[in-house]
Amino acid sequence: MRKQDFIRELTAALAPIDAQARAEILADIEEHFAEGAAHGQTEEEISVNLGQPGQIAEQVLEEYKAYKAQSDYGHTAGIDDIVSSAMETIDNLDIGGIVSSALKSAADASRAAGRAFEDAGSQRTGNGPRTVKWHSDTTDPNSPWQSVTVIDTDGATRVRGGYDIDIDKSFTGVTGIDMDLSMCDVNLVPSPHADNVRVTIQGRSRHNQFEVENKNGILYVRQKMPFFRFEIFGFNSTLNVTVYVPASFDGGIKVIANRGNTYAKGISGNLKLLTSAGNISIDGHSANKANLRSAAGSINITGCSIYDISAKSSAGNVTLENRETANLNLSSSAGNVNVVARKLGGETNLSASAGNVNLTAREVQGNITAKSSAGSVFIRLPQDVNCRIDVKKPSVGSLSNHLTGNPNSPYTLRVTTSVGSIALDPHAPLDPRQN
């Protein structure tokens, strides 16, 4: 099918959706034909790769109805709620469906949370002049590989279109950070400046609009996506968002990275990190609370000083290596839970649905619950650990207990599994001369 015929049929089939959304999709199709031609393909070959206009329209209309229902309902926290709900649902699924359901949830979250592009020029909230910078990764003036950055008088940076992205902004007076991104890797690192929070966004991307602004002390970093997207031939998105956090910062940090990895190292502030299909890693973090959740990735916690840690993965491992811990609540549906600590304090709850639980500690001053539904539990503690031991032989599996415990202790060690082995082995006693 020739390009002109393809566009005409698709335009007619997309009549039920609004003009702006229809224009975005048709612009996407135009870019497909332009990029395909640049790679030596004929219009007929490009049409075959795209599929039938009627089938494309059916898919668009289905997603458009879901998008409109979400918008009309006034729901603005799409990814956050959908990811949380998806992970609660995944915990009750059969093991074979966990990974595929988690990945599907990631795609659904991206579409549900996306909103159609707003024109950066006509929709800006500032009334004063604006600065426009053009970036292009090609010398061809007719190439679609261009983007525009608009910096408004309200302090927001908005990038519409994409491709070459290069944003670098600093803010003062930041008391909280709130990020909502898709297909971006996020890095939270120490800032060399005492008061400034700096945000950089670099890489290549399509179909997005970024907003970076400070509203009443809360730094918002947003990436808006359309409800429906095509991928250009040979184009790969590579986006990296880095936030430089000053040592004096003690506010909350919330990051939703739909399909990207999140990494925090050597900073402070309460954390809430959510991702659908990425990994989460925190190293040397200091805070009162940390809430970490990944649907299809792993979670790693190393050398942190956090009083209350909650970490949950649906299809990955959860690993913690700390000198001391207070309250721990770590779980995985289809991965392992691994903990290595010099000292456990407070309440320690470790659970896996279809994986193993591994715990090693040299001192215990709190309650411990370690359980798995369809995996093994391996515990290494001092032989005379200061806990009452509550352990029973699994329904299917073996039990090996070499700990004596302390029957008069106020603390309890509970270990259970339905299908798997349980092994409680002695760890070398704590040497008071060690740090």
N, C-alpha and C positions, 0 to 999 in steps of 0.2 A: 504494500500500500504506500502511495506517495505521501509525503509530509502534509501537503495541503488537505488531502482527503482525510488523513488521520486526525488532524487538528479540527477539521469541520465536524467529524463524527463525535469526537470527544467533547467538543463545545456543546453540541446539542444534547448529549447524554448528561452533561453536568448542569443543565438548566436549573434543577431544583435547589442548588446551593447558591449562596450569596455571591455577588460579583467579585468581591475582593478575594475570597478563597478560590473561586474559579480562575481568576487571573493568575494567582500564584501557581496553581497546578499547570496551567497552560504555559506559563513561563518556564516551569521545570521541563516540560516536554520539549519546548523550543531549545533549551540548553542541551537536552539529550541528543537532539538531532544535530546541533552545532558540534558537540563534542564527538559524536559518532562520525560525522563527516571529517573531522580533524584526524581521526584514526583510520581514515580510508574506507569507511563503510558507506554503502549506498542508502538512500532513503528507505528502500524496501527492506534491507537487512536491519536497519534500525527499528523499523516498525515491528518486525518479527520479534526482536529482542524485547520490545516494550510490551507486546501482547495486544489483544484486541481492545479497541477503545471502549466497547461495552463492558468488558470485564474490569477494566481499570475503573470505569465510572461506578460500577457496582460496589467495588471495594471502597472507593472514596465516599460514596453516599452512606455506606454502613458506618464508617468511622466518623463522618461528619455528623450523623445523628447522635452518636455517643458523645462527641465533643460538644454539640449544642446542648444536649441534656445536662452535661456537666456544667457548662457556662450558665445556663438558665437557672440552675439550682443555686448558683452563687458560691460554689465550692472553690476555694482558692488554695487549699493545702493539698493538692492532688497527689503528688508523689509521696509526701510524708504519710498520709493516711492510707494510701493504696499499698505502699510497701509494708507498713505495719500490719494491715489487714491480711495481706498475702502471706506474710510469714506466720501469722497465727493460724491461718488455714493450712499451710504446708505442714505444720507440725502434726496434723491429724490425717495426712494422706498416707497411702501405701508407699513403701520405700521406693518402688520402681518409678513412681510419678513425681518424686520430690524435685529432682534436678530440672526436668522439662517444665514443670509447673513454675518453678522459680524463674527460669529464663523467660517464660511467657509473661509472667507478672512484670518483669522488667520492661518488656516491649509495650505491654498495656499501660504501664505507668507513664511511659514517655508520651504516648499518644493522648492519654486522658489529661495529663497536666499541661500539654502544649496549648498555646493560643495562637490565633492567626497573627501575622505580622502587623505591627502598627507602623505607619509611615513615620520615619524619624523626624521628618521636617514638619509635617502638618499636625502631629500629635504631641509635640513637645510641650511641657508644662511651663517653661520659662517664656517670658514675653520679650526678652532682650535679644541682642544679636547672638549668633552662634558661630563656632569655628568648624569648618568642614575640611577634613583631610582625606585625600584619595590615595588608596594603596592598590597596587596591581602587581601581579607576579608575571606579567607578560608585557612585551612591548607592542603587541597588537591592539590598537585602539578599539577594534571591533570585537575583541574577545569578551566573553561573559565573566572572565576571571577577575572581577574587581569587587571592591567593597567600599563603603563610605562610613567614616566615623563622625558622629555628631556630638559635640560637647556643648551642652546647654547651660544657660545661666543658672539653673537650679542645682548645678554641680554634678549632674548625672552624665555618665559617658554611655552612649548608645551606639552599637555597631549593627548596621543592617546589611544583610546580604552575605557577608562572610568572606571566605577564601583566606586572604592574608589578614590575620588578626594580631594587633600589637597594641595593647592597652597597658599603661603604666601610670597609676595614680596613687597619691598619698593623702591621708586624712588624719586630722587631729580630733581629740575629744571623743574617741570611739570607746563606748562602754559595752558593746555587744556586737557580735558578728553573725550574720544570717545569710547562708549561701544556698542557692537552689540551682543545680547545674545538671546538664545531660551530656554524656559522652566526653567528659573532661576528667583529667587527673588533677587532684587537688593536693597541694603541699602547704602545710602550716609550719612555718619555721621562725626562729628568733629574728627580731629586727635589730639592726645596729643602732637605731635611733631610740631615744628614751621615750618619746611620746607618739611618734608617727606610726600609723598602720599603713603599710604599702601593699597594693594589689597589682599584680601583673597577670595579664592573659595573653598568651602567645601561641601561635600555631596556625593551622589552616582548617577551615570548616565551611560548611554551607548551611543554608536554611536556619540561621539563628539571629538573634538580636540580644545583645548583652546590655545590662543596666548595672552600673556601679555607682552607688550614691550613699551618702551619710544622712539619715533622717533621724533627728533628735537623739544622736549618739549611737544609733544602730547602723552599722555598715551593712548594706544589702548588696549582694552580688547575685544577679539573676541572668539566666540564659533562657530565652523564650524560644519555643519550637513550634512550628506549624502542626496542625492536626494530621497532615499527610505529607509524606516525603518520598521522593525518588532518589536514587543514587546515580550520580553522573559516572559514565564509564571511566574506570581507572582512577577515580578520586578517593582518597582516604583522608578522613578527618584526623588531625593530630593536634589536640588542644591541651595546654598545661596551664593551670591556674595556681599561682603562688601568692600566699598571704604572709607578709612579714609582721609578726606580732611582737610588740615591745615587752620587755621584761616586767614593766609595771602593770601590764594588763591583767585584770582579775575578773573579767566579766564572763558571760557565757558565749560559747561558740557552737553554732548549729550548721552542719553541712549535709545537704542531700546531694549525693553524686549518683545520679541514676545508673549510668553505665560507665563508671570510672573508678579508679583507685583513690583512696584517701590516706595521706601520710602526715602525721604530726610528730614533730621532734623538738624536744627541749623548750617547750612553751608552757604556759599556765592558763587556767580558766576551765570552767566546767564544760564538758564536751557532750554533744549529741551528734553522732555521725551515723548516717543511714546511706546504704547503697543497695541497689537491686542486683547488680552483676559485677561487682568489683571487690577488691580486697581492702581491708582497713588495717593500718599499722600505726601504733603510737609508741614512742620511745622517749623515755626521760621526761614524761609529762607530769605536771604538778597540778592537782585539783581536788575539790571535794567530791565531785561526782563525774562519772563517765558512762554514757549510754551508747553502746556500739552495736549496730545491727547490719547484717549482710544477708541477702537472700541466696546468692550463688557464689559467694567468695569466702575467703578465710579472714580471720581476725587474729592479729598478733599484738601482744602487749609486753613491753620489755622495759625494765628499770624505771617504773613509774611510781610516783608517790600520790596515790589516789585513795581516798577513804572508802568510797563506795563504787564498785565497778560492776556494771551489768553488760554482758556481751553475749550475743546470740547470732548464730549462723544457721541457715537452713540446709546448705549443701557444701559447707566447708569446715575446716578445722578451726578450733578456738584454742589459742596457745598463750599462756602467761608465764613469764619468767621475772620474778620480783624478789627483792631482798626481804621485804615484809609486806603483808597484805592485811587489810581490815575486813570489809565485807565484800564477798565475791559471789556473783551469780552468773555462772558461765554455762552455756548450753549449745548443743548442735544437734540437728535432726539427722543428718546423713554424713557427719564427720566425727573426728575425735576431739576430745577435750583434754588438754595437756597442761598441767600446772607444776612448776618447779619454784619453790620458795624456801627461804631460810626460816621464816617464821609466819605462821598462819594465825590471825586473830579475828575476832568477830564471828560472823556467820559465813561459812563456806558451803555453797551449793553448786555441785557439778553434775551435769546430766547430759546423756547422749541417747538418742533414740535408736540409731543403727550404727553406732560407732563405739569406740573404746573410751574409757576414762582412765587417765594416768595422773597420779598425784605423788609428788615427792616433796617432803618438808622435814626440817630438822627440829622444829619446835612448834607446839600447838597450844594456843590459848583461846579456844573457841570451839563451837560446834562444827562438825563436818558431815555433809550428806553427799555421797557419791553414788550415782545410779545410772544404769543403762537398761534399755529395753531389749535390745538384740545385739549386745556387745559385751566385752569383758571389762572388768574393773581391776586395775593394778594400783596398789597403795604401798608406798615406802615411807614409814614413819619410825621414830625411835621405838624400840621394843616396849619400853614402859611408858608409852605416850600417855599424856595426861587426859585420857578420854575413857569413858565407858564404851565398850565395843558392842555394837548391835549388828550382827551379820548372820545370815542364814544361807544354807546351801541353795544354789539356783535350781530351778525346775529342770533345766537342761544345761549341764556344765558342772565344773568342779569347784571346790572350795579349799583354799589353803590359807590358814591363819597362823602366823608365827609371832603375833603381838600379844603381850600380856595385858597392856592397858592399865587403867586405874579404876577399879569398880566404885570408888568413892568420889570420883571427879564430878564437878558440876557440868562438864562437857561430855558430849556424846559423838561417837563416830558411827554413822549408819552407812552400810554398804549393801546395795541390792542390784540384782540383774535377773531377768527372766530367762534369757537364752545366752549363755556365755560363762566364762570362768571368773572367779574372784580369787585374788592373791593378795594377802596382807603380809608384807615382809619388813624386817627391821632395817632401819637406816642407822648409820653411825650416830651416836649421841652427840648433842651439841657441845662443842668445846667453848667454855666461857672466855678463853683467850682469843677466840676468833672474832673478827669484826662483823 
